[in-house]
Amino acid sequence: MKTIKMFGKKSISALSYYILCSILAILALYFAYLSLSLLFGNYTAVELAGITSYNIPIAFDGIASQISIRMDSLGLFSWLFYFAKSGVFIYLLIVVSRNFKKSDFLFTRATIKSLKFFAILNIFMPLIYALFHVIMFQNLVFENVKGAFGNLYLGLLTLFILAIFKQGYKIQQENDLTI
Amino acid sequence: MPIKVNLDVMLVERNMKSKELAEIIGITTANLSILKSGKAKAVRFSTLEAICKALDCQPSDILEYTQK
């Protein structure tokens, strides 16, 4: 049975890399569309309880929908925070999968570095969420940050993988210098 | 590194070039250079055997322990 190629060119890592790049491109286009809609008045203003929201139309496969953005500092900051967080997360995944795709040699300094950044981001995600909520809402409710604990676990898992990669790198270096 | 590789000395004594030795023992000149410079972490017995055979010498002629 032919084994599936996980790393290097024409591998699962390469496929993952291209999929993630596409997702990031779609996210960027979505952000650009919303920004341009706000800029060029492609929205309907709705006022509710003293807060103005802008409803921007979006359509997928003929199904009309709309996204509502609160036009106060809270709404704008939430919107920017969402895109920044998602963008950075996907970008770091792209960097990791690019390093896996680039070479048949798995244990490289670049891979270790990218895994480290990914782990750090995910471990600090609950703290970032908590800070965001404290700054924006002046309170901290567990319900609002509980989603970020999944990131914390992902970060810890990545730390384990990072330790394995560091060990692998050390063994590979020794092997390369064994004549 | 406490283990010193005296390949240069042996190559001069046997009037052989590094490239020639590398070809005979089947390693790259880059790897031979790593060995000569003392940057190698380990040497396989098979490589040591091939070097001794090519240079007609003993391992002690190539490897020296210094207490640095």
gemmi code that builds the backbone of each chain (N, CA, C; Angstrom):
import gemmi

chains = {
    "A": [
        ("MET", (0.856, -1.199, 0.000), (0.000, 0.000, 0.000), (0.890, 1.246, 0.000)),
        ("LYS", (0.591, 2.151, -0.934), (1.413, 3.347, -1.058), (1.131, 4.283, 0.125)),
        ("THR", (2.176, 4.758, 0.770), (1.971, 5.660, 1.916), (1.695, 7.072, 1.409)),
        ("ILE", (0.844, 7.769, 2.125), (0.500, 9.143, 1.735), (1.671, 10.038, 2.133)),
        ("LYS", (2.099, 10.878, 1.195), (3.218, 11.774, 1.460), (2.735, 12.957, 2.314)),
        ("MET", (3.332, 13.090, 3.496), (2.871, 14.130, 4.411), (3.630, 15.439, 4.258)),
        ("PHE", (4.931, 15.345, 3.917), (5.778, 16.542, 3.878), (6.508, 16.644, 2.535)),
        ("GLY", (6.925, 17.867, 2.209), (7.631, 18.084, 0.949), (6.655, 18.510, -0.142)),
        ("LYS", (7.143, 18.485, -1.380), (6.306, 18.900, -2.522), (5.256, 17.816, -2.798)),
        ("LYS", (4.123, 18.237, -3.315), (3.007, 17.341, -3.676), (2.639, 16.429, -2.501)),
        ("SER", (2.407, 17.053, -1.356), (2.100, 16.302, -0.140), (0.837, 16.883, 0.507)),
        ("ILE", (0.435, 16.253, 1.598), (-0.716, 16.773, 2.359), (-0.402, 18.185, 2.867)),
        ("SER", (0.852, 18.403, 3.247), (1.269, 19.730, 3.734), (1.117, 20.774, 2.650)),
        ("ALA", (1.472, 20.411, 1.419), (1.362, 21.336, 0.293), (-0.115, 21.665, 0.053)),
        ("LEU", (-0.961, 20.638, 0.114), (-2.412, 20.833, -0.081), (-2.968, 21.740, 1.012)),
        ("SER", (-2.551, 21.458, 2.232), (-2.980, 22.272, 3.377), (-2.564, 23.725, 3.188)),
        ("TYR", (-1.335, 23.912, 2.714), (-0.804, 25.258, 2.470), (-1.679, 26.030, 1.486)),
        ("TYR", (-2.028, 25.386, 0.377), (-2.829, 26.070, -0.650), (-4.246, 26.345, -0.162)),
        ("ILE", (-4.810, 25.403, 0.601), (-6.170, 25.609, 1.146), (-6.171, 26.793, 2.114)),
        ("LEU", (-5.160, 26.823, 2.997), (-5.080, 27.913, 3.983), (-4.860, 29.264, 3.307)),
        ("CYS", (-4.037, 29.284, 2.259), (-3.817, 30.529, 1.500), (-5.134, 31.000, 0.895)),
        ("SER", (-5.923, 30.056, 0.398), (-7.224, 30.412, -0.193), (-8.152, 30.989, 0.871)),
        ("ILE", (-8.153, 30.362, 2.043), (-9.012, 30.839, 3.151), (-8.599, 32.263, 3.547)),
        ("LEU", (-7.287, 32.486, 3.630), (-6.808, 33.819, 4.001), (-7.177, 34.845, 2.944)),
        ("ALA", (-7.098, 34.433, 1.677), (-7.467, 35.329, 0.578), (-8.957, 35.670, 0.645)),
        ("ILE", (-9.787, 34.671, 0.940), (-11.240, 34.903, 1.044), (-11.526, 35.844, 2.224)),
        ("LEU", (-10.822, 35.620, 3.332), (-11.004, 36.473, 4.512), (-10.621, 37.919, 4.180)),
        ("ALA", (-9.497, 38.066, 3.456), (-9.029, 39.404, 3.061), (-10.044, 40.071, 2.131)),
        ("LEU", (-10.583, 39.308, 1.211), (-11.582, 39.850, 0.266), (-12.855, 40.253, 1.012)),
        ("TYR", (-13.243, 39.432, 1.969), (-14.431, 39.709, 2.780), (-14.238, 41.012, 3.554)),
        ("PHE", (-13.056, 41.150, 4.163), (-12.730, 42.368, 4.910), (-12.725, 43.574, 3.976)),
        ("ALA", (-12.142, 43.387, 2.788), (-12.082, 44.481, 1.805), (-13.492, 44.879, 1.368)),
        ("TYR", (-14.337, 43.862, 1.145), (-15.716, 44.145, 0.728), (-16.459, 44.937, 1.798)),
        ("LEU", (-16.325, 44.512, 3.037), (-17.018, 45.217, 4.126), (-16.472, 46.643, 4.263)),
        ("SER", (-15.159, 46.781, 4.170), (-14.537, 48.114, 4.301), (-15.009, 49.037, 3.184)),
        ("LEU", (-14.998, 48.510, 1.963), (-15.408, 49.329, 0.812), (-16.895, 49.651, 0.871)),
        ("SER", (-17.693, 48.704, 1.379), (-19.137, 48.948, 1.530), (-19.379, 50.100, 2.492)),
        ("LEU", (-18.617, 50.101, 3.592), (-18.758, 51.190, 4.564), (-18.300, 52.511, 3.957)),
        ("LEU", (-17.247, 52.427, 3.176), (-16.662, 53.640, 2.574), (-17.570, 54.252, 1.514)),
        ("PHE", (-18.193, 53.376, 0.721), (-18.976, 53.876, -0.416), (-20.484, 53.833, -0.182)),
        ("GLY", (-20.877, 53.640, 1.055), (-22.294, 53.742, 1.397), (-23.146, 52.571, 0.974)),
        ("ASN", (-22.553, 51.409, 0.801), (-23.318, 50.218, 0.421), (-23.890, 49.551, 1.672)),
        ("TYR", (-24.765, 50.265, 2.376), (-25.330, 49.746, 3.614), (-26.643, 50.463, 3.913)),
        ("THR", (-27.360, 49.889, 4.852), (-28.590, 50.530, 5.326), (-28.394, 50.816, 6.810)),
        ("ALA", (-28.548, 52.058, 7.183), (-28.340, 52.424, 8.587), (-29.599, 52.110, 9.387)),
        ("VAL", (-29.397, 51.455, 10.525), (-30.518, 51.097, 11.407), (-30.175, 51.579, 12.809)),
        ("GLU", (-31.109, 52.281, 13.411), (-30.843, 52.776, 14.768), (-31.678, 51.986, 15.769)),
        ("LEU", (-31.026, 51.476, 16.789), (-31.724, 50.689, 17.799), (-31.111, 50.996, 19.164)),
        ("ALA", (-31.967, 51.429, 20.068), (-31.544, 51.774, 21.446), (-30.365, 52.742, 21.448)),
        ("GLY", (-30.428, 53.698, 20.554), (-29.408, 54.738, 20.509), (-28.118, 54.331, 19.819)),
        ("ILE", (-28.046, 53.084, 19.354), (-26.811, 52.635, 18.676), (-27.121, 52.437, 17.192)),
        ("THR", (-26.292, 53.046, 16.364), (-26.471, 52.904, 14.919), (-25.725, 51.677, 14.419)),
        ("SER", (-26.429, 50.877, 13.642), (-25.779, 49.719, 12.999), (-25.903, 49.869, 11.497)),
        ("TYR", (-24.884, 49.413, 10.793), (-24.917, 49.469, 9.331), (-25.097, 48.047, 8.811)),
        ("ASN", (-26.169, 47.825, 8.081), (-26.428, 46.503, 7.506), (-25.898, 46.448, 6.086)),
        ("ILE", (-24.914, 45.594, 5.885), (-24.274, 45.484, 4.565), (-24.783, 44.215, 3.899)),
        ("PRO", (-25.283, 44.317, 2.679), (-25.816, 43.117, 2.019), (-24.699, 42.202, 1.527)),
        ("ILE", (-24.902, 40.914, 1.735), (-23.993, 39.912, 1.150), (-24.852, 38.792, 0.587)),
        ("ALA", (-24.448, 38.198, -0.505), (-25.254, 37.161, -1.143), (-24.383, 35.968, -1.492)),
        ("PHE", (-24.815, 34.779, -1.091), (-24.114, 33.551, -1.450), (-25.094, 32.664, -2.195)),
        ("ASP", (-24.748, 32.311, -3.403), (-25.592, 31.425, -4.226), (-27.029, 31.905, -4.301)),
        ("GLY", (-27.169, 33.199, -4.439), (-28.523, 33.735, -4.598), (-29.281, 33.889, -3.289)),
        ("ILE", (-28.645, 33.475, -2.173), (-29.332, 33.647, -0.888), (-28.876, 34.984, -0.308)),
        ("ALA", (-29.828, 35.876, -0.231), (-29.474, 37.211, 0.255), (-29.361, 37.201, 1.767)),
        ("SER", (-28.333, 37.818, 2.235), (-28.156, 37.921, 3.683), (-27.544, 39.286, 3.956)),
        ("GLN", (-27.313, 39.585, 5.189), (-26.647, 40.846, 5.491), (-25.843, 40.712, 6.783)),
        ("ILE", (-24.841, 41.543, 6.859), (-24.031, 41.568, 8.076), (-24.241, 42.924, 8.730)),
        ("SER", (-24.376, 42.887, 10.031), (-24.647, 44.124, 10.747), (-23.413, 44.523, 11.544)),
        ("ILE", (-22.968, 45.752, 11.366), (-21.797, 46.235, 12.113), (-22.222, 47.429, 12.952)),
        ("ARG", (-22.011, 47.306, 14.237), (-22.336, 48.427, 15.120), (-21.358, 49.554, 14.879)),
        ("MET", (-21.891, 50.738, 14.693), (-21.039, 51.875, 14.365), (-20.664, 52.685, 15.586)),
        ("ASP", (-20.240, 51.999, 16.618), (-19.632, 52.699, 17.743), (-18.236, 52.090, 17.917)),
        ("SER", (-17.479, 52.612, 18.855), (-16.092, 52.134, 19.000), (-16.058, 50.648, 19.323)),
        ("LEU", (-17.033, 50.193, 20.100), (-17.106, 48.780, 20.497), (-17.308, 47.885, 19.275)),
        ("GLY", (-18.297, 48.276, 18.460), (-18.596, 47.477, 17.282), (-17.432, 47.425, 16.302)),
        ("LEU", (-16.847, 48.585, 16.066), (-15.731, 48.660, 15.113), (-14.534, 47.862, 15.616)),
        ("PHE", (-14.251, 48.032, 16.917), (-13.096, 47.335, 17.492), (-13.315, 45.823, 17.457)),
        ("SER", (-14.546, 45.382, 17.761), (-14.871, 43.940, 17.723), (-14.652, 43.392, 16.327)),
        ("TRP", (-15.122, 44.161, 15.358), (-15.024, 43.764, 13.957), (-13.564, 43.651, 13.535)),
        ("LEU", (-12.757, 44.668, 13.898), (-11.329, 44.653, 13.552), (-10.601, 43.540, 14.310)),
        ("PHE", (-10.971, 43.342, 15.564), (-10.350, 42.312, 16.394), (-10.597, 40.935, 15.793)),
        ("TYR", (-11.823, 40.701, 15.340), (-12.171, 39.416, 14.736), (-11.277, 39.137, 13.525)),
        ("PHE", (-11.179, 40.125, 12.641), (-10.387, 39.927, 11.429), (-8.895, 39.787, 11.737)),
        ("ALA", (-8.415, 40.603, 12.688), (-6.993, 40.538, 13.038), (-6.655, 39.178, 13.635)),
        ("LYS", (-7.488, 38.719, 14.572), (-7.257, 37.439, 15.243), (-7.296, 36.288, 14.234)),
        ("SER", (-8.339, 36.274, 13.393), (-8.479, 35.195, 12.404), (-7.334, 35.231, 11.399)),
        ("GLY", (-6.994, 36.444, 10.960), (-5.920, 36.602, 9.971), (-4.576, 36.119, 10.496)),
        ("VAL", (-4.244, 36.516, 11.723), (-2.959, 36.100, 12.316), (-2.933, 34.589, 12.523)),
        ("PHE", (-4.032, 34.034, 12.994), (-4.132, 32.596, 13.243), (-3.910, 31.812, 11.944)),
        ("ILE", (-4.618, 32.203, 10.897), (-4.491, 31.501, 9.615), (-3.101, 31.707, 9.027)),
        ("TYR", (-2.554, 32.921, 9.178), (-1.215, 33.206, 8.642), (-0.163, 32.311, 9.296)),
        ("LEU", (-0.263, 32.157, 10.622), (0.719, 31.305, 11.310), (0.586, 29.851, 10.872)),
        ("LEU", (-0.644, 29.414, 10.624), (-0.852, 28.048, 10.112), (-0.244, 27.908, 8.723)),
        ("ILE", (-0.355, 28.966, 7.930), (0.237, 28.970, 6.590), (1.755, 28.844, 6.680)),
        ("VAL", (2.354, 29.587, 7.606), (3.820, 29.547, 7.767), (4.263, 28.136, 8.159)),
        ("VAL", (3.524, 27.512, 9.080), (3.870, 26.147, 9.518), (3.752, 25.174, 8.333)),
        ("SER", (2.644, 25.235, 7.612), (2.452, 24.289, 6.504), (3.416, 24.587, 5.343)),
        ("ARG", (3.805, 25.844, 5.186), (4.785, 26.184, 4.141), (6.136, 25.563, 4.459)),
        ("ASN", (6.522, 25.604, 5.729), (7.787, 24.981, 6.130), (7.750, 23.467, 5.936)),
        ("PHE", (6.586, 22.863, 6.181), (6.448, 21.416, 5.964), (6.491, 21.084, 4.477)),
        ("LYS", (5.969, 21.994, 3.659), (5.884, 21.764, 2.225), (7.224, 21.993, 1.544)),
        ("LYS", (8.018, 22.909, 2.106), (9.235, 23.383, 1.429), (10.283, 22.299, 1.240)),
        ("SER", (10.419, 21.456, 2.240), (11.537, 20.526, 2.186), (11.127, 19.146, 2.659)),
        ("ASP", (11.862, 18.150, 2.158), (11.634, 16.794, 2.664), (12.280, 16.609, 4.033)),
        ("PHE", (13.133, 17.570, 4.394), (13.729, 17.538, 5.730), (12.773, 18.242, 6.682)),
        ("LEU", (12.275, 17.487, 7.607), (11.200, 17.974, 8.467), (11.692, 18.875, 9.583)),
        ("PHE", (12.801, 18.475, 10.186), (13.250, 19.159, 11.402), (14.207, 20.298, 11.037)),
        ("THR", (13.641, 21.465, 10.834), (14.458, 22.635, 10.488), (14.209, 23.740, 11.509)),
        ("ARG", (15.113, 24.687, 11.578), (14.975, 25.802, 12.525), (13.739, 26.634, 12.185)),
        ("ALA", (13.464, 26.778, 10.899), (12.306, 27.577, 10.464), (11.005, 26.942, 10.955)),
        ("THR", (10.919, 25.628, 10.872), (9.720, 24.914, 11.335), (9.547, 25.081, 12.842)),
        ("ILE", (10.648, 24.938, 13.566), (10.599, 25.074, 15.026), (10.149, 26.483, 15.405)),
        ("LYS", (10.689, 27.473, 14.697), (10.341, 28.873, 14.984), (8.847, 29.124, 14.723)),
        ("SER", (8.344, 28.633, 13.615), (6.934, 28.883, 13.271), (5.996, 28.149, 14.237)),
        ("LEU", (6.387, 26.951, 14.656), (5.566, 26.219, 15.638), (5.550, 26.959, 16.975)),
        ("LYS", (6.694, 27.553, 17.318), (6.799, 28.281, 18.590), (5.834, 29.483, 18.587)),
        ("PHE", (5.831, 30.250, 17.498), (4.934, 31.418, 17.398), (3.472, 30.991, 17.459)),
        ("PHE", (3.167, 29.877, 16.784), (1.797, 29.372, 16.769), (1.368, 28.964, 18.182)),
        ("ALA", (2.261, 28.299, 18.895), (1.955, 27.868, 20.267), (1.726, 29.076, 21.174)),
        ("ILE", (2.616, 30.070, 21.069), (2.523, 31.269, 21.920), (1.210, 32.005, 21.679)),
        ("LEU", (0.846, 32.173, 20.406), (-0.399, 32.879, 20.079), (-1.592, 32.171, 20.699)),
        ("ASN", (-1.647, 30.861, 20.547), (-2.793, 30.108, 21.046), (-2.850, 30.065, 22.573)),
        ("ILE", (-1.678, 29.992, 23.203), (-1.653, 29.955, 24.672), (-2.128, 31.287, 25.254)),
        ("PHE", (-1.766, 32.379, 24.599), (-2.150, 33.698, 25.104), (-3.530, 34.144, 24.627)),
        ("MET", (-4.186, 33.342, 23.783), (-5.491, 33.738, 23.248), (-6.539, 33.995, 24.349)),
        ("PRO", (-6.671, 33.140, 25.383), (-7.661, 33.443, 26.437), (-7.362, 34.786, 27.119)),
        ("LEU", (-6.076, 35.071, 27.310), (-5.689, 36.340, 27.949), (-6.053, 37.516, 27.046)),
        ("ILE", (-5.809, 37.359, 25.749), (-6.131, 38.426, 24.785), (-7.633, 38.665, 24.763)),
        ("TYR", (-8.396, 37.569, 24.728), (-9.857, 37.669, 24.764), (-10.316, 38.374, 26.034)),
        ("ALA", (-9.728, 37.962, 27.174), (-10.123, 38.533, 28.469), (-9.819, 40.033, 28.499)),
        ("LEU", (-8.631, 40.410, 28.029), (-8.237, 41.832, 27.999), (-9.199, 42.633, 27.115)),
        ("PHE", (-9.516, 42.047, 25.971), (-10.431, 42.694, 25.024), (-11.780, 42.964, 25.692)),
        ("HIS", (-12.291, 41.964, 26.386), (-13.601, 42.126, 27.027), (-13.568, 43.107, 28.183)),
        ("VAL", (-12.471, 43.086, 28.923), (-12.345, 44.032, 30.039), (-12.280, 45.461, 29.501)),
        ("ILE", (-11.505, 45.661, 28.433), (-11.350, 47.013, 27.857), (-12.656, 47.479, 27.222)),
        ("MET", (-13.299, 46.589, 26.475), (-14.469, 47.018, 25.703), (-15.762, 47.012, 26.533)),
        ("PHE", (-15.923, 46.013, 27.391), (-17.180, 45.887, 28.128), (-17.062, 46.239, 29.606)),
        ("GLN", (-15.850, 46.510, 30.042), (-15.587, 46.813, 31.454), (-16.104, 45.707, 32.373)),
        ("ASN", (-16.161, 44.511, 31.868), (-16.467, 43.372, 32.729), (-15.841, 42.129, 32.120)),
        ("LEU", (-15.872, 41.040, 32.870), (-15.296, 39.790, 32.369), (-16.234, 38.649, 32.713)),
        ("VAL", (-16.880, 38.113, 31.696), (-17.819, 37.007, 31.885), (-17.224, 35.773, 31.227)),
        ("PHE", (-17.194, 34.665, 31.942), (-16.572, 33.442, 31.422), (-17.167, 33.022, 30.083)),
        ("GLU", (-18.466, 33.220, 29.936), (-19.155, 32.852, 28.695), (-18.504, 33.492, 27.470)),
        ("ASN", (-18.024, 34.715, 27.647), (-17.464, 35.456, 26.519), (-16.051, 35.011, 26.145)),
        ("VAL", (-15.358, 34.363, 27.054), (-13.968, 33.970, 26.762), (-13.782, 32.464, 26.672)),
        ("LYS", (-14.839, 31.700, 26.952), (-14.664, 30.244, 27.037), (-14.205, 29.645, 25.707)),
        ("GLY", (-14.599, 30.281, 24.593), (-14.184, 29.779, 23.281), (-12.677, 29.776, 23.108)),
        ("ALA", (-12.006, 30.698, 23.788), (-10.555, 30.815, 23.625), (-9.801, 29.704, 24.344)),
        ("PHE", (-10.484, 28.975, 25.236), (-9.777, 27.897, 25.939), (-9.459, 26.720, 25.020)),
        ("GLY", (-10.198, 26.622, 23.928), (-9.853, 25.645, 22.898), (-8.499, 25.984, 22.291)),
        ("ASN", (-8.256, 27.295, 22.118), (-6.959, 27.755, 21.604), (-5.846, 27.441, 22.597)),
        ("LEU", (-6.164, 27.583, 23.898), (-5.159, 27.296, 24.930), (-4.718, 25.836, 24.835)),
        ("TYR", (-5.693, 24.928, 24.687), (-5.357, 23.502, 24.571), (-4.556, 23.233, 23.300)),
        ("LEU", (-4.953, 23.903, 22.210), (-4.220, 23.759, 20.944), (-2.782, 24.235, 21.105)),
        ("GLY", (-2.605, 25.315, 21.834), (-1.264, 25.844, 22.093), (-0.418, 24.869, 22.899)),
        ("LEU", (-1.026, 24.259, 23.906), (-0.293, 23.295, 24.740), (0.086, 22.060, 23.928)),
        ("LEU", (-0.833, 21.635, 23.085), (-0.561, 20.492, 22.192), (0.596, 20.825, 21.254)),
        ("THR", (0.594, 22.045, 20.760), (1.668, 22.492, 19.855), (3.005, 22.514, 20.583)),
        ("LEU", (2.980, 22.843, 21.875), (4.224, 22.833, 22.663), (4.810, 21.422, 22.732)),
        ("PHE", (3.942, 20.434, 22.877), (4.412, 19.035, 22.891), (5.061, 18.687, 21.558)),
        ("ILE", (4.370, 19.090, 20.472), (4.892, 18.824, 19.121), (6.216, 19.550, 18.924)),
        ("LEU", (6.286, 20.770, 19.465), (7.518, 21.576, 19.360), (8.680, 20.868, 20.050)),
        ("ALA", (8.421, 20.296, 21.231), (9.472, 19.570, 21.964), (9.975, 18.381, 21.143)),
        ("ILE", (9.053, 17.694, 20.486), (9.423, 16.550, 19.633), (10.276, 17.037, 18.460)),
        ("PHE", (9.872, 18.160, 17.872), (10.629, 18.699, 16.737), (12.023, 19.162, 17.153)),
        ("LYS", (12.145, 19.710, 18.346), (13.464, 20.162, 18.829), (14.388, 18.965, 19.002)),
        ("GLN", (13.813, 17.890, 19.545), (14.582, 16.658, 19.732), (14.986, 16.091, 18.366)),
        ("GLY", (14.027, 16.100, 17.451), (14.281, 15.602, 16.094), (15.359, 16.401, 15.396)),
        ("TYR", (15.332, 17.716, 15.594), (16.329, 18.598, 14.977), (17.724, 18.269, 15.505)),
        ("LYS", (17.792, 18.051, 16.819), (19.084, 17.730, 17.455), (19.626, 16.405, 16.898)),
        ("ILE", (18.755, 15.408, 16.789), (19.172, 14.095, 16.288), (19.579, 14.198, 14.812)),
        ("GLN", (18.842, 15.012, 14.054), (19.162, 15.176, 12.633), (20.518, 15.848, 12.465)),
        ("GLN", (20.781, 16.860, 13.309), (22.083, 17.544, 13.243), (23.217, 16.564, 13.523)),
        ("GLU", (23.019, 15.735, 14.542), (24.051, 14.755, 14.893), (24.234, 13.745, 13.765)),
        ("ASN", (23.130, 13.354, 13.159), (23.184, 12.398, 12.054), (23.892, 13.005, 10.842)),
        ("ASP", (23.588, 14.277, 10.581), (24.230, 14.968, 9.450), (25.729, 15.098, 9.665)),
        ("LEU", (26.128, 15.190, 10.937), (27.550, 15.333, 11.244), (28.180, 13.998, 11.651)),
        ("THR", (27.517, 12.909, 11.318), (28.109, 11.576, 11.490), (28.612, 11.129, 10.130)),
        ("ILE", (29.952, 10.989, 10.045), (30.560, 10.690, 8.741), (30.743, 9.189, 8.614)),
    ],
    "B": [
        ("MET", (37.183, 20.101, 20.495), (36.796, 18.714, 20.688), (38.016, 17.892, 21.088)),
        ("PRO", (37.923, 17.053, 22.123), (39.087, 16.284, 22.591), (39.648, 15.287, 21.564)),
        ("ILE", (38.781, 14.790, 20.644), (39.277, 13.848, 19.638), (39.740, 14.633, 18.413)),
        ("LYS", (41.023, 14.492, 18.115), (41.591, 15.222, 16.974), (41.743, 14.259, 15.800)),
        ("VAL", (41.366, 14.732, 14.611), (41.470, 13.893, 13.411), (42.675, 14.351, 12.611)),
        ("ASN", (43.663, 13.476, 12.497), (44.915, 13.832, 11.807), (44.932, 13.371, 10.354)),
        ("LEU", (43.851, 13.602, 9.661), (43.757, 13.160, 8.270), (44.728, 13.920, 7.362)),
        ("ASP", (44.870, 15.214, 7.612), (45.752, 16.050, 6.777), (47.167, 15.496, 6.768)),
        ("VAL", (47.616, 15.090, 7.972), (48.991, 14.554, 8.117), (49.140, 13.277, 7.291)),
        ("MET", (48.141, 12.410, 7.429), (48.191, 11.127, 6.707), (48.096, 11.326, 5.199)),
        ("LEU", (47.302, 12.299, 4.776), (47.150, 12.564, 3.337), (48.480, 13.040, 2.749)),
        ("VAL", (49.201, 13.847, 3.509), (50.510, 14.357, 3.049), (51.490, 13.191, 2.979)),
        ("GLU", (51.474, 12.357, 4.029), (52.405, 11.207, 4.077), (52.166, 10.234, 2.928)),
        ("ARG", (50.878, 10.071, 2.569), (50.547, 9.114, 1.502), (50.475, 9.818, 0.138)),
        ("ASN", (50.764, 11.089, 0.141), (50.760, 11.876, -1.094), (49.424, 11.739, -1.840)),
        ("MET", (48.354, 11.959, -1.071), (47.007, 11.815, -1.647), (46.225, 13.107, -1.417)),
        ("LYS", (45.352, 13.434, -2.394), (44.514, 14.627, -2.228), (43.194, 14.242, -1.539)),
        ("SER", (42.574, 15.224, -0.884), (41.306, 14.998, -0.157), (40.227, 14.464, -1.099)),
        ("LYS", (40.176, 15.044, -2.299), (39.130, 14.673, -3.265), (39.272, 13.190, -3.648)),
        ("GLU", (40.547, 12.781, -3.797), (40.846, 11.398, -4.174), (40.388, 10.437, -3.071)),
        ("LEU", (40.741, 10.811, -1.821), (40.368, 9.976, -0.678), (38.842, 9.879, -0.561)),
        ("ALA", (38.175, 11.004, -0.744), (36.700, 11.040, -0.645), (36.081, 10.104, -1.673)),
        ("GLU", (36.627, 10.111, -2.857), (36.097, 9.243, -3.934), (36.325, 7.769, -3.593)),
        ("ILE", (37.511, 7.468, -3.058), (37.833, 6.067, -2.747), (36.923, 5.534, -1.644)),
        ("ILE", (36.727, 6.359, -0.594), (35.947, 5.839, 0.541), (34.437, 6.053, 0.371)),
        ("GLY", (34.050, 6.807, -0.645), (32.621, 6.927, -0.964), (31.868, 7.957, -0.137)),
        ("ILE", (32.538, 9.025, 0.247), (31.828, 10.133, 0.918), (32.089, 11.405, 0.121)),
        ("THR", (31.318, 12.427, 0.396), (31.493, 13.685, -0.347), (32.708, 14.433, 0.199)),
        ("THR", (33.260, 15.335, -0.599), (34.397, 16.153, -0.142), (33.947, 17.059, 1.003)),
        ("ALA", (32.688, 17.450, 0.988), (32.154, 18.291, 2.075), (32.196, 17.534, 3.400)),
        ("ASN", (31.768, 16.280, 3.365), (31.785, 15.456, 4.585), (33.208, 15.193, 5.050)),
        ("LEU", (34.110, 14.966, 4.093), (35.508, 14.748, 4.451), (36.092, 16.005, 5.092)),
        ("SER", (35.678, 17.139, 4.576), (36.119, 18.420, 5.122), (35.615, 18.596, 6.557)),
        ("ILE", (34.363, 18.186, 6.794), (33.783, 18.251, 8.152), (34.596, 17.369, 9.098)),
        ("LEU", (34.992, 16.203, 8.600), (35.774, 15.268, 9.410), (37.150, 15.857, 9.731)),
        ("LYS", (37.798, 16.411, 8.719), (39.149, 16.975, 8.882), (39.147, 18.169, 9.834)),
        ("SER", (38.087, 18.959, 9.768), (38.034, 20.199, 10.564), (37.655, 19.950, 12.014)),
        ("GLY", (37.283, 18.727, 12.359), (36.921, 18.412, 13.737), (35.478, 18.753, 14.089)),
        ("LYS", (34.661, 19.069, 13.080), (33.260, 19.421, 13.343), (32.342, 18.199, 13.380)),
        ("ALA", (32.870, 17.067, 12.964), (32.037, 15.857, 12.945), (31.672, 15.447, 14.370)),
        ("LYS", (30.431, 14.972, 14.532), (29.964, 14.523, 15.849), (30.314, 13.058, 16.071)),
        ("ALA", (30.394, 12.293, 14.983), (30.663, 10.859, 15.103), (31.193, 10.327, 13.781)),
        ("VAL", (31.911, 9.208, 13.886), (32.410, 8.532, 12.686), (31.931, 7.093, 12.729)),
        ("ARG", (31.407, 6.620, 11.621), (30.967, 5.223, 11.562), (32.193, 4.317, 11.455)),
        ("PHE", (32.096, 3.134, 11.994), (33.200, 2.175, 11.875), (33.486, 1.859, 10.412)),
        ("SER", (32.420, 1.804, 9.614), (32.582, 1.493, 8.192), (33.409, 2.573, 7.496)),
        ("THR", (33.194, 3.829, 7.884), (33.967, 4.940, 7.290), (35.415, 4.871, 7.751)),
        ("LEU", (35.601, 4.605, 9.039), (36.967, 4.498, 9.609), (37.729, 3.362, 8.932)),
        ("GLU", (37.018, 2.255, 8.726), (37.628, 1.089, 8.052), (38.065, 1.467, 6.639)),
        ("ALA", (37.176, 2.176, 5.922), (37.467, 2.566, 4.543), (38.660, 3.535, 4.484)),
        ("ILE", (38.735, 4.443, 5.452), (39.852, 5.411, 5.487), (41.167, 4.671, 5.740)),
        ("CYS", (41.157, 3.765, 6.728), (42.378, 3.012, 7.078), (42.835, 2.154, 5.908)),
        ("LYS", (41.862, 1.600, 5.187), (42.182, 0.744, 4.028), (42.797, 1.594, 2.908)),
        ("ALA", (42.205, 2.785, 2.678), (42.666, 3.657, 1.594), (44.051, 4.237, 1.901)),
        ("LEU", (44.282, 4.536, 3.181), (45.561, 5.175, 3.559), (46.571, 4.170, 4.102)),
        ("ASP", (46.150, 2.913, 4.183), (47.030, 1.853, 4.680), (47.628, 2.257, 6.031)),
        ("CYS", (46.712, 2.487, 6.981), (47.177, 2.932, 8.298), (46.278, 2.355, 9.379)),
        ("GLN", (46.576, 2.695, 10.625), (45.773, 2.253, 11.767), (44.868, 3.396, 12.226)),
        ("PRO", (43.763, 3.080, 12.904), (42.898, 4.150, 13.429), (43.663, 5.130, 14.319)),
        ("SER", (44.639, 4.632, 15.066), (45.400, 5.506, 15.964), (46.266, 6.507, 15.189)),
        ("ASP", (46.519, 6.214, 13.902), (47.278, 7.159, 13.066), (46.415, 8.352, 12.688)),
        ("ILE", (45.099, 8.134, 12.698), (44.167, 9.198, 12.268), (43.513, 9.894, 13.464)),
        ("LEU", (43.225, 9.117, 14.516), (42.504, 9.674, 15.653), (43.428, 9.823, 16.854)),
        ("GLU", (43.332, 11.000, 17.464), (44.187, 11.290, 18.623), (43.353, 11.939, 19.718)),
        ("TYR", (43.524, 11.489, 20.940), (42.804, 12.067, 22.065), (43.686, 13.120, 22.753)),
        ("THR", (43.146, 14.336, 22.863), (43.885, 15.397, 23.579), (43.039, 15.859, 24.756)),
        ("GLN", (43.684, 16.219, 25.836), (42.919, 16.572, 27.038), (42.551, 18.044, 27.129)),
        ("LYS", (42.164, 18.671, 26.011), (41.778, 20.113, 26.007), (40.391, 20.301, 26.563)),
    ],
}
model = gemmi.Model(1)
for chain_id, residues in chains.items():
    chain = gemmi.Chain(chain_id)
    for i, (resn, *xyz) in enumerate(residues, 1):
        res = gemmi.Residue()
        res.name, res.seqid = resn, gemmi.SeqId(i, " ")
        for name, pos in zip(("N", "CA", "C"), xyz):
            atom = gemmi.Atom()
            atom.name, atom.element = name, gemmi.Element(name[0])
            atom.pos, atom.b_iso = gemmi.Position(*pos), 0.0
            res.add_atom(atom)
        chain.add_residue(res)
    model.add_chain(chain)
structure = gemmi.Structure()
structure.add_model(model)
structure.setup_entities()
